[in-house]
Amino acid sequence: MSGPERPTAIQPTGIFEGLRPTAILLGVVFDNLATYLVGSLLLLAFAGPPGSDGAFDENALAALASSREFLLASLAGGLACTASGAFVGARRAGCHFVRHGAWIGVCAALIGLACYPAPAASRPLPPLWFDLAGYALLLPAGALGGLLATLGAARRRA
């Protein structure tokens, strides 16, 4: 006669367990390409077409650094690109969707910090709230993209 079976202990998982690096890389590449495209479109929309030398007018770029509309549009566009990159990467991974999306957000923040361009001395910096909000919301945006991939996978199974 055997007694009731004991449930197995819940084993902790590491933060890297089950991650697929190629899926994260795909999401980060997608995020960066989309961000470049959206940023270029926003510059065209707010600053107008570049001059004959292919450069934007310095006065127009300086005005954009203090334009609340441009800053909010670029913040929303950048976060949407991160969420879409996380969605693409998490779908490619096929498992641990939110975790993959969050790691894509972390990688986007690290790349943003490492590649932050040094502004020209004559050009004003954007306000501090813009940078802080952008970096603080990258991880939630990535997790949101992963959550959307989870919901999409659940709909496909149903």
URTA-V573101 format. One record per residue. N is the residue number from 0. RES is the residue in one letter. PSI is psi in degrees with one decimal (* if undefined). D_LAST is the distance of its C-alpha to the last C-alpha in whole Angstrom. Layout:
BEGIN
N:RES:PSI:D_LAST ; N:RES:PSI:D_LAST
END
This chain:
BEGIN
0:M:128.9:41 ; 1:S:145.1:39 ; 2:G:-177.9:37 ; 3:P:143.0:34 ; 4:E:140.5:32 ; 5:R:135.1:32 ; 6:P:149.1:29 ; 7:T:149.3:29 ; 8:A:146.2:30 ; 9:I:123.3:28 ; 10:Q:132.8:29 ; 11:P:147.5:29 ; 12:T:147.3:28 ; 13:G:164.4:30 ; 14:I:-17.2:29 ; 15:F:-6.6:29 ; 16:E:130.3:27 ; 17:G:1.4:24 ; 18:L:146.7:25 ; 19:R:105.9:25 ; 20:P:-34.0:28 ; 21:T:-33.9:27 ; 22:A:-39.3:24 ; 23:I:-42.7:26 ; 24:L:-42.8:29 ; 25:L:-44.6:27 ; 26:G:-40.1:26 ; 27:V:-42.3:29 ; 28:V:-44.4:31 ; 29:F:-44.6:28 ; 30:D:-46.9:29 ; 31:N:-41.8:33 ; 32:L:-42.7:33 ; 33:A:-40.2:31 ; 34:T:-41.2:33 ; 35:Y:-45.0:36 ; 36:L:-47.9:35 ; 37:V:-40.7:34 ; 38:G:-40.6:37 ; 39:S:-41.6:39 ; 40:L:-38.8:38 ; 41:L:-38.5:39 ; 42:L:-42.4:42 ; 43:L:-40.3:43 ; 44:A:-39.4:42 ; 45:F:-32.8:44 ; 46:A:-10.7:47 ; 47:G:177.1:47 ; 48:P:151.6:48 ; 49:P:163.9:50 ; 50:G:-175.3:53 ; 51:S:-22.6:55 ; 52:D:1.2:55 ; 53:G:3.7:51 ; 54:A:151.1:51 ; 55:F:153.6:50 ; 56:D:129.9:53 ; 57:E:-36.3:54 ; 58:N:-39.1:55 ; 59:A:-40.0:51 ; 60:L:-37.0:49 ; 61:A:-37.0:52 ; 62:A:-33.2:51 ; 63:L:-30.1:47 ; 64:A:-20.4:47 ; 65:S:3.3:48 ; 66:S:112.3:46 ; 67:R:-38.5:43 ; 68:E:-45.3:41 ; 69:F:-43.5:41 ; 70:L:-44.4:41 ; 71:L:-39.3:38 ; 72:A:-41.3:36 ; 73:S:-32.7:37 ; 74:L:-47.2:35 ; 75:A:-41.7:32 ; 76:G:-43.0:32 ; 77:G:-41.4:32 ; 78:L:-35.5:30 ; 79:A:-36.8:27 ; 80:C:-40.0:28 ; 81:T:-43.2:27 ; 82:A:-39.3:24 ; 83:S:-37.2:23 ; 84:G:-39.2:25 ; 85:A:-37.1:23 ; 86:F:-47.3:19 ; 87:V:-46.7:20 ; 88:G:-41.0:22 ; 89:A:-38.7:19 ; 90:R:-38.6:16 ; 91:R:-36.6:19 ; 92:A:-41.2:19 ; 93:G:2.2:16 ; 94:C:161.8:17 ; 95:H:53.0:18 ; 96:F:-50.2:17 ; 97:V:-38.1:19 ; 98:R:-43.1:22 ; 99:H:-43.8:22 ; 100:G:-41.0:22 ; 101:A:-40.3:25 ; 102:W:-31.8:27 ; 103:I:-39.2:27 ; 104:G:-41.0:28 ; 105:V:-45.3:31 ; 106:C:-37.0:32 ; 107:A:-39.9:32 ; 108:A:-42.5:35 ; 109:L:-41.3:37 ; 110:I:-39.9:37 ; 111:G:-40.5:38 ; 112:L:-40.0:41 ; 113:A:-32.2:42 ; 114:C:16.0:42 ; 115:Y:118.2:43 ; 116:P:140.4:46 ; 117:A:121.5:49 ; 118:P:154.8:50 ; 119:A:147.9:54 ; 120:A:-29.6:56 ; 121:S:-15.2:57 ; 122:R:132.1:53 ; 123:P:152.3:52 ; 124:L:152.0:49 ; 125:P:161.1:46 ; 126:P:157.5:46 ; 127:L:-35.4:45 ; 128:W:-33.0:43 ; 129:F:-49.0:41 ; 130:D:-43.9:41 ; 131:L:-44.4:40 ; 132:A:-40.5:37 ; 133:G:-47.6:36 ; 134:Y:-35.8:36 ; 135:A:-28.7:35 ; 136:L:-2.1:31 ; 137:L:-43.9:31 ; 138:L:-47.9:29 ; 139:P:-34.4:27 ; 140:A:-41.3:26 ; 141:G:-43.0:25 ; 142:A:-35.8:23 ; 143:L:-42.7:21 ; 144:G:-40.6:20 ; 145:G:-38.6:19 ; 146:L:-41.0:17 ; 147:L:-35.7:15 ; 148:A:-36.9:14 ; 149:T:-46.5:12 ; 150:L:-38.4:11 ; 151:G:-39.0:10 ; 152:A:-36.4:9 ; 153:A:-36.9:6 ; 154:R:-36.2:5 ; 155:R:-34.3:6 ; 156:R:-27.7:4 ; 157:A:*:0
END
